[in-house]
Amino acid sequence: MGSPKHTEVSVARQSPQRPDADEPELDDATAEPDTATASAVTARALWDDVRIDPVEIALPAGTGYTLRAYRPAGELTPTDVAERDADDPFLARRQVVETDDEDDDESVVILDEEVAQEFAESDEDERAGRTSDGDASTRDDQADEDDEKADDEEVPVFLSHRGRLLLFKSPESLVTFVRSGAPTDMSQLDSWNELSERLEPADVAPLDEDVYELDLVVENLRGGHDTWDSTLLIEAGEVARDLAYALRLPAVLDMLSAGSSLDDLDEALRATVDGGIGGFLGRRRLKKIGAQTASLGWRTIVGKISAVVDWRD
């Protein structure tokens, strides 16, 4: 083959055409402002003021927008999942079984009232003997301290209602909902009314760190250790934990809890990102994690989250 031609290079090096005399040349001082940048700055100011962020989540059924905020646990009322769980026949069946078991455990046959009274007094004396007043006071103080810490800890809350995550397929539909005054778990936030008044579709532009691709997680894990995307998987774990807490999904929290296989995966991935000797050890740990086990676990998590999504057009 002959040597390649350099037509593109020669064209690129041509002198730019002079502007027409009738068209004034704009210098830096008179140039048009970057409207896109200005709009982004304005949108960020809104989210900073209300301490809420737009979030984009991709699931196997599609991609949608929602909102997320973090507040002290003591300031939030958890979402009501009674209606959602009642619609789940498997969960309802488990609850019936658990209730029956509790009833069986609490069933007591009293043959003689005097004997029953004697057992009650004996049990009370035994408990009193095991526990001194000082020990009881110490435990009470520790419990109060733990409760205060739990109330001060910031926890996630999403644009949800009755245990279901509201996902909107367009910024316009999300804004329409927020302005409608429809019930949502976020309406308890002190900045909700301000957001309702100021929010515009152009403001719904999530930052890169608030975009989550849960639809890609299982496929990525199936590809094997060499193809695992650390950023994708770490971010998926973060949003899955937030959703599990906010939507009250204990099964998902358990699967991602400290010491679980998926938590080990998360820690190993973070170590590889940090680099150094920790990164080397992290890569060794990843080799010991089964790709099939990880993909099956995440398939379950994505399925449970998808099951509590309320898609809105």
TACORDA-V310774 format. One record per residue. RES is the residue in three letters. SS is DSSP state (H for helix, E for strand, - for the rest). OMEGA is omega in whole degrees, -180 to 180 (NA if undefined). D_FIRST is the distance of its C-alpha to the first C-alpha in Angstrom with 2 decimals. Layout:
res=RES ss=SS omega=OMEGA d_first=D_FIRST
res=RES ss=SS omega=OMEGA d_first=D_FIRST
//
This chain:
res=MET ss=- omega=180 d_first=0.00
res=GLY ss=- omega=180 d_first=3.79
res=SER ss=- omega=-178 d_first=6.66
res=PRO ss=- omega=178 d_first=8.53
res=LYS ss=- omega=-177 d_first=11.56
res=HIS ss=- omega=-178 d_first=14.96
res=THR ss=H omega=-177 d_first=17.05
res=GLU ss=H omega=-180 d_first=18.88
res=VAL ss=H omega=-178 d_first=19.83
res=SER ss=H omega=179 d_first=21.23
res=VAL ss=H omega=-178 d_first=23.14
res=ALA ss=H omega=-177 d_first=24.55
res=ARG ss=- omega=-180 d_first=25.84
res=GLN ss=- omega=179 d_first=27.74
res=SER ss=- omega=179 d_first=31.48
res=PRO ss=- omega=180 d_first=33.37
res=GLN ss=- omega=178 d_first=35.53
res=ARG ss=- omega=177 d_first=39.18
res=PRO ss=- omega=178 d_first=41.53
res=ASP ss=- omega=-178 d_first=43.89
res=ALA ss=- omega=-178 d_first=47.19
res=ASP ss=- omega=-178 d_first=49.07
res=GLU ss=- omega=-179 d_first=47.27
res=PRO ss=- omega=-180 d_first=48.60
res=GLU ss=- omega=-178 d_first=46.15
res=LEU ss=- omega=172 d_first=46.84
res=ASP ss=- omega=-176 d_first=47.12
res=ASP ss=- omega=-176 d_first=47.48
res=ALA ss=- omega=-176 d_first=51.21
res=THR ss=- omega=-177 d_first=51.07
res=ALA ss=- omega=178 d_first=47.96
res=GLU ss=- omega=178 d_first=48.47
res=PRO ss=- omega=179 d_first=49.28
res=ASP ss=- omega=-176 d_first=46.93
res=THR ss=H omega=180 d_first=48.90
res=ALA ss=H omega=180 d_first=46.96
res=THR ss=H omega=179 d_first=47.79
res=ALA ss=H omega=179 d_first=51.38
res=SER ss=H omega=180 d_first=51.73
res=ALA ss=H omega=179 d_first=50.42
res=VAL ss=H omega=179 d_first=52.91
res=THR ss=H omega=179 d_first=55.72
res=ALA ss=H omega=-180 d_first=54.89
res=ARG ss=H omega=179 d_first=54.86
res=ALA ss=H omega=178 d_first=58.22
res=LEU ss=H omega=-177 d_first=59.65
res=TRP ss=H omega=177 d_first=58.59
res=ASP ss=H omega=-179 d_first=59.87
res=ASP ss=H omega=-175 d_first=63.18
res=VAL ss=H omega=-180 d_first=63.81
res=ARG ss=- omega=175 d_first=62.30
res=ILE ss=- omega=-179 d_first=60.40
res=ASP ss=E omega=171 d_first=56.64
res=PRO ss=E omega=-177 d_first=54.43
res=VAL ss=E omega=176 d_first=52.53
res=GLU ss=E omega=-178 d_first=49.71
res=ILE ss=E omega=177 d_first=49.72
res=ALA ss=E omega=178 d_first=47.26
res=LEU ss=E omega=179 d_first=48.82
res=PRO ss=- omega=-178 d_first=47.73
res=ALA ss=- omega=-180 d_first=49.67
res=GLY ss=E omega=-179 d_first=48.00
res=THR ss=E omega=-179 d_first=47.89
res=GLY ss=E omega=179 d_first=50.92
res=TYR ss=E omega=174 d_first=52.60
res=THR ss=E omega=-180 d_first=55.86
res=LEU ss=E omega=178 d_first=57.83
res=ARG ss=E omega=176 d_first=58.87
res=ALA ss=E omega=175 d_first=61.41
res=TYR ss=E omega=180 d_first=63.09
res=ARG ss=E omega=174 d_first=66.85
res=PRO ss=E omega=-176 d_first=69.64
res=ALA ss=H omega=-179 d_first=70.65
res=GLY ss=H omega=-179 d_first=74.23
res=GLU ss=H omega=-173 d_first=73.28
res=LEU ss=- omega=170 d_first=71.61
res=THR ss=- omega=-178 d_first=73.06
res=PRO ss=- omega=179 d_first=70.81
res=THR ss=- omega=-179 d_first=69.46
res=ASP ss=- omega=-176 d_first=71.79
res=VAL ss=- omega=-176 d_first=70.23
res=ALA ss=H omega=-179 d_first=73.33
res=GLU ss=H omega=180 d_first=72.11
res=ARG ss=H omega=-178 d_first=68.59
res=ASP ss=H omega=178 d_first=69.89
res=ALA ss=H omega=179 d_first=72.44
res=ASP ss=- omega=-179 d_first=69.62
res=ASP ss=- omega=-176 d_first=68.12
res=PRO ss=H omega=-179 d_first=70.07
res=PHE ss=H omega=178 d_first=68.91
res=LEU ss=H omega=179 d_first=69.94
res=ALA ss=H omega=180 d_first=73.21
res=ARG ss=H omega=179 d_first=73.91
res=ARG ss=H omega=-180 d_first=73.33
res=GLN ss=H omega=178 d_first=75.64
res=VAL ss=H omega=180 d_first=78.37
res=VAL ss=H omega=-180 d_first=78.08
res=GLU ss=H omega=179 d_first=78.22
res=THR ss=H omega=178 d_first=81.25
res=ASP ss=H omega=180 d_first=83.01
res=ASP ss=H omega=179 d_first=82.39
res=GLU ss=H omega=179 d_first=83.79
res=ASP ss=H omega=180 d_first=86.83
res=ASP ss=H omega=-179 d_first=87.44
res=ASP ss=H omega=-175 d_first=87.21
res=GLU ss=H omega=-179 d_first=89.65
res=SER ss=- omega=-180 d_first=92.19
res=VAL ss=- omega=178 d_first=95.44
res=VAL ss=- omega=-179 d_first=98.57
res=ILE ss=- omega=-178 d_first=101.72
res=LEU ss=- omega=-177 d_first=104.63
res=ASP ss=- omega=-176 d_first=107.12
res=GLU ss=H omega=-180 d_first=107.09
res=GLU ss=H omega=177 d_first=108.88
res=VAL ss=H omega=179 d_first=106.41
res=ALA ss=H omega=179 d_first=103.49
res=GLN ss=H omega=179 d_first=105.07
res=GLU ss=H omega=178 d_first=105.58
res=PHE ss=H omega=-179 d_first=101.90
res=ALA ss=H omega=-180 d_first=100.82
res=GLU ss=H omega=179 d_first=103.08
res=SER ss=H omega=-180 d_first=101.97
res=ASP ss=H omega=-180 d_first=98.28
res=GLU ss=H omega=178 d_first=98.94
res=ASP ss=H omega=-180 d_first=100.85
res=GLU ss=H omega=179 d_first=98.06
res=ARG ss=H omega=179 d_first=95.44
res=ALA ss=H omega=-180 d_first=97.75
res=GLY ss=H omega=-179 d_first=98.22
res=ARG ss=H omega=-171 d_first=94.50
res=THR ss=- omega=175 d_first=93.72
res=SER ss=- omega=179 d_first=95.51
res=ASP ss=H omega=-179 d_first=95.72
res=GLY ss=H omega=179 d_first=93.63
res=ASP ss=H omega=180 d_first=90.77
res=ALA ss=H omega=179 d_first=90.81
res=SER ss=H omega=179 d_first=90.72
res=THR ss=H omega=180 d_first=87.78
res=ARG ss=H omega=179 d_first=85.79
res=ASP ss=H omega=179 d_first=86.62
res=ASP ss=H omega=180 d_first=85.46
res=GLN ss=H omega=179 d_first=82.19
res=ALA ss=H omega=179 d_first=81.63
res=ASP ss=H omega=180 d_first=82.27
res=GLU ss=H omega=179 d_first=79.85
res=ASP ss=H omega=179 d_first=77.14
res=ASP ss=H omega=179 d_first=77.75
res=GLU ss=H omega=178 d_first=77.43
res=LYS ss=H omega=-180 d_first=74.11
res=ALA ss=H omega=180 d_first=72.82
res=ASP ss=H omega=-178 d_first=73.92
res=ASP ss=H omega=-178 d_first=72.16
res=GLU ss=- omega=179 d_first=68.81
res=GLU ss=E omega=-178 d_first=66.22
res=VAL ss=E omega=-177 d_first=64.95
res=PRO ss=E omega=170 d_first=62.49
res=VAL ss=E omega=-177 d_first=63.55
res=PHE ss=E omega=171 d_first=61.25
res=LEU ss=- omega=-174 d_first=61.65
res=SER ss=E omega=179 d_first=63.40
res=HIS ss=E omega=179 d_first=66.56
res=ARG ss=- omega=175 d_first=68.69
res=GLY ss=- omega=180 d_first=66.18
res=ARG ss=E omega=178 d_first=63.19
res=LEU ss=E omega=178 d_first=60.16
res=LEU ss=E omega=178 d_first=59.54
res=LEU ss=E omega=-176 d_first=55.84
res=PHE ss=E omega=-174 d_first=54.87
res=LYS ss=- omega=178 d_first=51.72
res=SER ss=- omega=176 d_first=51.63
res=PRO ss=H omega=-179 d_first=53.03
res=GLU ss=H omega=-179 d_first=55.23
res=SER ss=H omega=177 d_first=56.96
res=LEU ss=H omega=180 d_first=57.58
res=VAL ss=H omega=179 d_first=59.14
res=THR ss=H omega=180 d_first=61.28
res=PHE ss=H omega=-178 d_first=62.63
res=VAL ss=H omega=-179 d_first=63.42
res=ARG ss=H omega=-174 d_first=65.29
res=SER ss=H omega=-176 d_first=67.15
res=GLY ss=- omega=179 d_first=69.47
res=ALA ss=- omega=-178 d_first=68.77
res=PRO ss=- omega=178 d_first=69.91
res=THR ss=- omega=179 d_first=67.51
res=ASP ss=H omega=-179 d_first=67.91
res=MET ss=H omega=-178 d_first=66.53
res=SER ss=H omega=177 d_first=69.40
res=GLN ss=H omega=-180 d_first=71.49
res=LEU ss=- omega=-177 d_first=69.41
res=ASP ss=- omega=-179 d_first=71.17
res=SER ss=- omega=-175 d_first=68.13
res=TRP ss=H omega=-179 d_first=67.50
res=ASN ss=H omega=178 d_first=69.42
res=GLU ss=H omega=178 d_first=67.57
res=LEU ss=H omega=-179 d_first=64.21
res=SER ss=H omega=-178 d_first=65.48
res=GLU ss=H omega=-171 d_first=66.37
res=ARG ss=H omega=-171 d_first=63.26
res=LEU ss=- omega=175 d_first=60.36
res=GLU ss=- omega=-180 d_first=57.75
res=PRO ss=H omega=-179 d_first=54.62
res=ALA ss=H omega=-180 d_first=52.38
res=ASP ss=H omega=-176 d_first=54.03
res=VAL ss=- omega=-179 d_first=52.77
res=ALA ss=- omega=-176 d_first=49.59
res=PRO ss=- omega=172 d_first=49.62
res=LEU ss=- omega=-179 d_first=48.27
res=ASP ss=H omega=-179 d_first=45.35
res=GLU ss=H omega=178 d_first=47.86
res=ASP ss=H omega=176 d_first=49.88
res=VAL ss=E omega=-174 d_first=47.14
res=TYR ss=E omega=-177 d_first=47.41
res=GLU ss=E omega=180 d_first=45.14
res=LEU ss=H omega=-180 d_first=47.51
res=ASP ss=H omega=-177 d_first=45.57
res=LEU ss=H omega=-171 d_first=42.73
res=VAL ss=H omega=-176 d_first=44.97
res=VAL ss=H omega=-180 d_first=45.61
res=GLU ss=H omega=179 d_first=42.01
res=ASN ss=H omega=180 d_first=40.92
res=LEU ss=H omega=179 d_first=43.61
res=ARG ss=H omega=-178 d_first=42.67
res=GLY ss=- omega=-180 d_first=39.21
res=GLY ss=- omega=-174 d_first=40.76
res=HIS ss=H omega=-175 d_first=41.51
res=ASP ss=H omega=-177 d_first=37.96
res=THR ss=H omega=-177 d_first=37.22
res=TRP ss=- omega=-179 d_first=40.56
res=ASP ss=- omega=-175 d_first=40.38
res=SER ss=H omega=-178 d_first=43.24
res=THR ss=H omega=179 d_first=43.58
res=LEU ss=H omega=-174 d_first=43.64
res=LEU ss=H omega=179 d_first=46.24
res=ILE ss=H omega=180 d_first=48.44
res=GLU ss=H omega=177 d_first=48.67
res=ALA ss=H omega=178 d_first=49.43
res=GLY ss=H omega=-180 d_first=52.26
res=GLU ss=H omega=-177 d_first=53.68
res=VAL ss=H omega=179 d_first=53.89
res=ALA ss=H omega=177 d_first=55.12
res=ARG ss=H omega=179 d_first=57.98
res=ASP ss=H omega=-179 d_first=58.86
res=LEU ss=H omega=-179 d_first=58.90
res=ALA ss=H omega=179 d_first=60.89
res=TYR ss=H omega=-175 d_first=63.50
res=ALA ss=H omega=-177 d_first=63.78
res=LEU ss=- omega=178 d_first=63.85
res=ARG ss=- omega=177 d_first=66.04
res=LEU ss=- omega=-175 d_first=63.86
res=PRO ss=H omega=-179 d_first=65.48
res=ALA ss=H omega=179 d_first=63.37
res=VAL ss=H omega=177 d_first=60.17
res=LEU ss=H omega=179 d_first=61.88
res=ASP ss=H omega=-178 d_first=62.92
res=MET ss=H omega=-179 d_first=59.43
res=LEU ss=- omega=-176 d_first=58.15
res=SER ss=- omega=-180 d_first=61.27
res=ALA ss=- omega=179 d_first=61.41
res=GLY ss=- omega=178 d_first=61.06
res=SER ss=- omega=-179 d_first=59.29
res=SER ss=H omega=180 d_first=56.03
res=LEU ss=H omega=174 d_first=54.14
res=ASP ss=H omega=175 d_first=55.75
res=ASP ss=H omega=177 d_first=54.59
res=LEU ss=H omega=-179 d_first=51.05
res=ASP ss=H omega=-179 d_first=51.42
res=GLU ss=H omega=180 d_first=52.77
res=ALA ss=H omega=178 d_first=50.05
res=LEU ss=H omega=178 d_first=47.34
res=ARG ss=H omega=179 d_first=49.08
res=ALA ss=H omega=180 d_first=49.26
res=THR ss=H omega=179 d_first=45.51
res=VAL ss=H omega=-179 d_first=44.97
res=ASP ss=H omega=178 d_first=47.47
res=GLY ss=- omega=180 d_first=45.62
res=GLY ss=H omega=180 d_first=47.25
res=ILE ss=H omega=177 d_first=49.40
res=GLY ss=H omega=178 d_first=50.41
res=GLY ss=H omega=178 d_first=46.81
res=PHE ss=H omega=179 d_first=46.49
res=LEU ss=H omega=178 d_first=49.72
res=GLY ss=H omega=178 d_first=48.66
res=ARG ss=H omega=177 d_first=45.52
res=ARG ss=H omega=179 d_first=47.77
res=ARG ss=H omega=180 d_first=50.14
res=LEU ss=H omega=-179 d_first=47.40
res=LYS ss=H omega=-178 d_first=46.52
res=LYS ss=- omega=-179 d_first=50.12
res=ILE ss=- omega=-177 d_first=50.08
res=GLY ss=- omega=-179 d_first=49.37
res=ALA ss=H omega=-179 d_first=46.59
res=GLN ss=H omega=179 d_first=48.46
res=THR ss=H omega=-179 d_first=51.72
res=ALA ss=H omega=-178 d_first=50.17
res=SER ss=H omega=178 d_first=48.39
res=LEU ss=H omega=178 d_first=51.58
res=GLY ss=H omega=-179 d_first=53.63
res=TRP ss=H omega=175 d_first=51.45
res=ARG ss=H omega=178 d_first=51.32
res=THR ss=H omega=-179 d_first=55.11
res=ILE ss=H omega=-180 d_first=55.15
res=VAL ss=H omega=178 d_first=52.78
res=GLY ss=H omega=-180 d_first=54.83
res=LYS ss=H omega=177 d_first=58.11
res=ILE ss=H omega=180 d_first=56.86
res=SER ss=H omega=-177 d_first=55.43
res=ALA ss=H omega=-179 d_first=58.81
res=VAL ss=- omega=178 d_first=60.62
res=VAL ss=E omega=175 d_first=58.31
res=ASP ss=E omega=-177 d_first=59.75
res=TRP ss=E omega=178 d_first=56.90
res=ARG ss=E omega=179 d_first=57.72
res=ASP ss=- omega=NA d_first=55.85
//
